[in-house]
């Protein structure tokens, strides 16, 4: 057992120190994912070698030497049977708890995360910052700041994958998925689509630029002057005539949107739904499916009139109204 532990320690150290075995670890969760991966690899190799070695030894030692040979009767060994049942169970339970903790850590972005919007399309990544800057196949983020990506696709399923951050998530048409990370090292890192999405899937590449906070602010200010996503969303909101029904005082034919984001609303069906990104998108493109209880189902669909980018801008505007409401209540 001591020799096994020494071998495991050496294997683990060599695996961690060998950069050719893995991309550089550059996010807050990357080292934890790597540790779990190498422990899983070590356990797999250990049991694979142990089991096949035992099979080989038994095959030689207990081979049939004569046609009339009668095998010795096998005796029960309760401690051995308990050991090979309990120990693997404990190992699997420990790995499950370890992996679950990493999963939950990476599935809940901090409340102060910077939100960036991503649209996948054949075969490029369209990225927009709240400040209004747009990027194609490039993503600039500050180091040490949690970043939440709200993602959707215009055509087929894509997959947003940054190997150095050990994060990846499917980008699905017709719905929003989210992904967050916190970069820990300044540098330039690969961005891939990890889901086959058509003929030019291999060309759907990009770069993530992790910058110091000061350099990131300089980059933001040096970009082409543009309106923020909230301002563009408000302009689209008024252009589509939404303000005629969604009056802020609540006297219109539709609900006031001030403070609506993040609340639960009751539908005509009696179901209660949280007003989140998916709800807002559904209300814009298929309003009758989320008709509210105390309002007539008169809202028209805007499917075909707005694209995914405009939906995200409208969503940013509605979310800003919710933020203003919560701030005014001191929450």
N, C-alpha and C positions, 0 to 999 in steps of 0.2 A: 504493500500500500504506500509506503514511504517513497519507493522508487516511482510509483505512478504519479504521486503528487509532484515530485521533482520534475518528471517528464512534462506534466501539465504546465508547471510554472515556466519551464524553458520554452515550451511551444507557445504559450500565451505571450511571453516577452518578445520572442522573435516575430510573431504575427503582428504585434502592435508596432514594432520598430521597422517593419519592412514596408516602405511606401509603395513598392511595386505591387503589393497584394491588394491595394485599395486606393481610391482617390483620397486626396487630402481631406481631413476632417475640419470643416470650417463653420459649423453651426453648434448651437447649444445642446442639441440632441445627438450629434454625430458620434461622439465618443461612446455614449451609452449604447447606441445601436451597434457599434463596432465590437464593444465588449461582449454583448449578447451573441453576436454572430460568431466570434472566435470561440466562445465557450461552447456553443452548439456544435461547431466544427470539431473541437477537441473531443467532446462527448461522443459524437458520431464515429470519429476515427477510433477512439478507444474501444467502444463496444463492437465495432466492425472487426477490428483486429482480434479482440478477445474471443468473439463468437467463432470466427473462421479458424482461429488457432485451435480452439477446443475441438471443433469438428475434425480438423486434420489429425490432431493427437488421438482422438477417439477412433478415427478411421484406421489408424495404424495399430494402435495398442489393442483394440478389441476386434480386429478383423477375424474372420472365420478361417481357422487353420486346417480344419479337416471336415470332411463331409458329414461325419457322425458326431461332430462336436455339439455339445449341449451348453448353451450359455448359462452362466451363474445367475441365479434368481436375484432380481433387483430388489433392494430393500428401500423402504421409505426413509426419507431424511427430512423431517418437518422443519428444522431450523433453516436448511438450505432452501426449501420451497418458500418459506416465509421471506427469506432474504431476497430471492430473485423476484418476488412479488412486491414487497414493500419498498425496497430501494429504488427501483425504476419509477414507482408511483410517486415517491417523494421528489425524485429528480424532475419528473414531468410537472408536478405541482409547483415546484420552485421556479422552473423555467416559465410556466404559465403566468405566475404572479409577476415575475420580472418583466416579461414581454407586455403584460397588461398595463403595468405602471408606465412603461415607455409609450404605449399606445395612448393612454389617457393624457399623459403629459403633452403629447404632440397633437391631440385632437381638440384642445381647448386653448385658443389664443388668449393672451392677456388682454384685459379690458382696454389698455392704453396702446394697443397695436396700431400701427400705421396701415390703413387699408388701401390696397392697390387693386385695380380691376384688370382682369385678363380675359381676352377673347381668343379662342383658338379657331383657326380656319385653315383650309387646305391652301398652302402649306406654310403657315406663318403664325407667329404669336403677336397679337396686337395688345399692347399694354398701355394703360392710362393711369396717371397719378391724380390724386384729388386736386392738386394745384392746376391741373389742366394739361400738363405735358404728356405727350404721346410718344411711345417708342415702338419700334418694330424689331422683334427678335433680340431685344436688349432690355435689361432690367437693372436700373440703378437703385441701390438701397444703402442706407447708412449702417455702419457697423454698430453692434451692441443695442440695436433697436428692434423690438419685435415687429414683424411685418406680416399682415394677413392678406392673402390673395383671395379675392372673390372671382370665380372663374365660370365661364360658360363657353359653349361652342356654337358656331354658326352652321355647321354641316354634319360632321360625324364625330365619333368619340375620339378624343385625343388624350394625352396623358402628360402632365407637367412634371418634369423630373429634373432635379438638380442633384447629381451624385455627391458632390462635396458636402451638401447639407443633409444627405440621407433622407430626403423627402420626395414623395411623388404622389400624385393624385389624378384620377381620371377627370377629364373635362368633358362634360356630357351636354349634348344639345337639348334645349328645352328645360334645363334646370340649372341651379347654381350649386357648385361645390366650393369648399373653402380649404385653404392650406395655409399654415403659418410656419415661420422660422425666425430665428434670431442669429444673424451672421456674427461670427466671433473673430474673423480675420479679414483684414483688408486684402483685396486681390480680385482676380478675374476667374470666373468659374463657368464650366460648361452648363448649358441648358438644352435638354433634349425633349422630344416627344417620344414617350415609351410605349405608345399604342399604335399598331399599324393602322394608318389612316388613308392609304391610297398610294398611287404610283410614286409620288415624290416624298413619301414619308421620311426617307433617309436625309432629305434636305431640310427638314423642319428642325433646324438647330438655332441656337442663340447663345448669348453670353449674359452672365450676371456680374455686375460690377459692384463690389462692396467698397464703400468709400468712408472716410472719416466723416463725422457729423459736419465739420466745417466745410470740407470739400463737397459734401452732398448738398448743403445749402447753397454753395457757390454754383454747383451744377444746376440746381433748380432755378436760381435767379438768372443764369446765363442762357436759359432756354428761350425759345421763341415766345414772346409775350402772348398770353392766351387767357381766356376766362377759365375759372375753376369749373370742375364738374358740376358743382352746385349751381353756379351761375348759368351754365349752359342748360342744365336740367330745368331751371326756372324759366328760361327763355322758351324751351320746347313746351313746357307745361302751359304757358300762356298762349303760345302759337296754336296749340291744339284745342284751345278753348276750355281747358280743364278748370280754370279759375271760375268759370260761370256757374259751376255746380258745387265745387269744393271750396266754398267760401270759408275763410278762416274763422269767422264768428260762429259758424255752425248753422247759418240760416239758409243754406243752399239746398238743392235737391239731393246732393250727396253729402257724405260725412266730411267734417273738417279734418284736414290732414295734420293739423298742428298737434303734436304729441301722440299721433296715432301709432307711429313705429315703435315696436317693442311691447305693445299692449295686446291683450286677448280680446277678440271681438266675436260676437255670436252671429252665425249665419242664419239665413232663413230656414235651413234644414235643422236648426237646433244645435249644430256642431259648433264648437268653439275653436277658433284658429288664432295662432300667434301671428301678428302682423310682422313678418320678417321679409327678407329679400325674395324668397320664393312666392310669398303671398302677394307682394307688390307686383312682381312680374306677371303672375296669374291674373291679377286684377286689371292689368293693362291689356293683355292679349286675349284673355277669356273671362271677361268680367262677370258673366252670368253664373259661372261656377263658384264664385265667392261673393254672391249677393248678400249684403248685410241685412239683418233682421228688420230694422226700423226704416229702411229706405227702399223705394221702388227700384226694380231691376231695369233701369233705363240707360245705364252707361253703355255706350257703343264700344265695340272692340277696335283696337288700334293695330291689330295684326296686319302687316303689309304696309302700314304707314310709318312705323318706326323700326329701326334695326336694333340689333343687340346692344350696340354702343349707346344709342339714344335711350334704350330701356335702362341701362346702367346709370346714365346721367339723370334720368327722371327718378330713379331709385335713390341716388345720392341727394337729390333735392328733398324728397320726402323724408329721408333719414335726418337731414339737417333740421327740418321742422320739428321732428321728434326730439332732437338734441336741444333745441332752443326751449322747448316746453319743459324738459327735465331740468335744464339749467335754471330756469326761472323758479322752479320749486326747490332748488337747492339739492337736487339729487344727481 
